[in-house]
Every structure is written in structure tokens, then in C-alpha cells.
Amino acid sequence: MSDRIHVVVVDDERDIRETVAEYLDMNGYKVSKADGGAALRKIAGQGRIDLAVLDVTMPGEDGLSLARWLREQSGAGVIMLTARDSVVDRVVGIEMGADDYVTKPFDLRELLARVKAVLRRVGRTSAPAADGGGADHRTVRFGACRLDLDAHKLFGPDDGEIPLTAMEFDLLRAFAERPNRVLTRDQLLDLAHNRDFEPFDRSIDIRIARIRRKIEADPAKPAVIKTVRGAGYLFSSTADGS
């Protein structure tokens, strides 16, 4: 069916690519297969991608650079497949725009659960409805930007959509629901539904920095999401972003 969620499996190992694609297809997803960056770009040029499962290590263009390219092009979710499970690899993946990691070898049921979780967080649990207008969406101002909580989208001062990762949206939603209140890093990890990172991990700081580049007039002097030294972060609902 054309309205099914579209997942692209990108892996240079044919057995893994075929196995994952077959399993996701059996669970109701529309699945495309790509053996590298060129094939992924061709698929992206043919229509919307809701989520990509990317192998980190591939000859030529690796999964990290493809994750960054996808993040620049669309709001698709990104899950990385990796044989490595170091904090450094995960941090680099976050910076490139990955939403989640699955370490090889993996259980297909675990991968499916993570696919569903990321799709929920990027608002791709069903085919998007055409923008016919008239719908009342909950929105929150973040400086000069506007977060649509129902559509899972961030809009800039010119009403153009600003791409968000699933984790970035979850963090903005956590702030939107708790304005003018200090939130610790541990609280933010919990509220953003991501417990895969260690408490000492700097993933929250990295993501806050990415968000600031999108919503702050001057990311070096944040006025919308402020740092409270020794405590955490605070969303100032009165900041105008100018």
C-alpha cells in the first residue's frame, strides 16, 4: 500500500540488508534496500523516506555521513547499525543526526521495537495528512520560532520548517511542557524517553547545542534555553529571540 511507512535499509552486507528488509516488510512497512549512498540518494529522489536504518561502516561513504545528509534533507528518523558500542561512536552519531543505535549482532525484535519508537518520536506513525488547514494544533513559541506539538515540527520566523531529530523534538517538548523551570540532564534524558546513554554522557549538551543553533538569535549567548550552572537547563518562555 502506498500509505505505508517507508523504511530504507542501507547496508553493504547483502545478508543483513535482505534479512532486515524482509522482517520489516513482514511487519507492515514499505521497505527499500540500498547497498550504499548512491542507492539511498536515488531512493530519496523518488519519494518520502520516513526512517533509514544505516550501517555505520561501509566502503566509500559511511553511515555517519549519510545520516548527516538525511538530516539536512528531511525529518526522517535514523537508526545506526554498528559493530562498535563505544561512547565516542555514539556521540559522533548524535552529532551527525542519529536518533538511535543498534549494535551488531542484534535481535530483529529489538530492532523492530526501536524502529517503532523512533517513528513515534518523529511523528511518522501513520501517513501524513495533506495540509488542508483548519486543524487546531498546540504550538509553543521558542523565541522567534514556533514548535507545533501535534505535527512534531519546528517553524522559523519565516514559517519555514526547521528539521528536527526525534530526540531534539522530545527535548523541546519537555521544555515546552515545563517552562521557566530548571531541568537537570538526568530529568531531560528521562523526559525525552532515551535511557540508552550513560548518566555521565554529554549527549544532552550536544543536543542542546544543536537546538540552540536552530532557535537562538545568537547561539553563543542563548536567551531561550539557558544554562543554569551546576543544575541544568531552563526554557525561558518570555524570551523573544531577537
C-alpha positions, 0 to 999 in steps of 0.5 A, a space after each residue: 500500500 502506498 500509505 505505508 511507512 517507508 523504511 530504507 535499509 542501507 547496508 553493504 552486507 547483502 545478508 543483513 540488508 535482505 534479512 532486515 528488509 524482509 522482517 520489516 516488510 513482514 511487519 507492515 512497512 514499505 521497505 527499500 534496500 540500498 547497498 550504499 549512498 548512491 542507492 539511498 540518494 536515488 531512493 530519496 529522489 523518488 519519494 518520502 523516506 520516513 526512517 533509514 536504518 544505516 550501517 555505520 561502516 561501509 566502503 566509500 561513504 559511511 553511515 555517519 555521513 549519510 545520516 548527516 545528509 538525511 538530516 539536512 534533507 528531511 525529518 526522517 528518523 535514523 537508526 545506526 547499525 554498528 559493530 562498535 558500542 563505544 561512547 565516542 561512536 555514539 556521540 559522533 552519531 548524535 552529532 551527525 543526526 542519529 536518533 538511535 543505535 543498534 549494535 551488531 549482532 542484534 535481535 530483529 525484535 529489538 530492532 523492530 521495537 526501536 524502529 517503532 519508537 523512533 517513528 513515534 518520536 518523529 511523528 511518522 506513525 501513520 501517513 501524513 495528512 495533506 495540509 488542508 488547514 483548519 486543524 487546531 494544533 498546540 504550538 509553543 513559541 521558542 523565541 522567534 520560532 514556533 514548535 507545533 506539538 501535534 505535527 512534531 515540527 519546528 517553524 522559523 520566523 519565516 514559517 519555514 520548517 526547521 528539521 528536527 531529530 526525534 530526540 531534539 523534538 522530545 527535548 523541546 517538548 519537555 521544555 515546552 511542557 515545563 517552562 521557566 523551570 530548571 531541568 537537570 540532564 538526568 530529568 531531560 534524558 528521562 523526559 525525552 524517553 532515551 535511557 540508552 546513554 550513560 548518566 555521565 554522557 554529554 549527549 544532552 549538551 550536544 543536543 542542546 547545542 544543536 537546538 540552540 543553533 536552530 532557535 537562538 538569535 545568537 547561539 553563543 549567548 542563548 536567551 531561550 534555553 539557558 544554562 543554569 550552572 551546576 543544575 541544568 537547563 531552563 526554557 525561558 518562555 518570555 524570551 523573544 529571540 531577537 
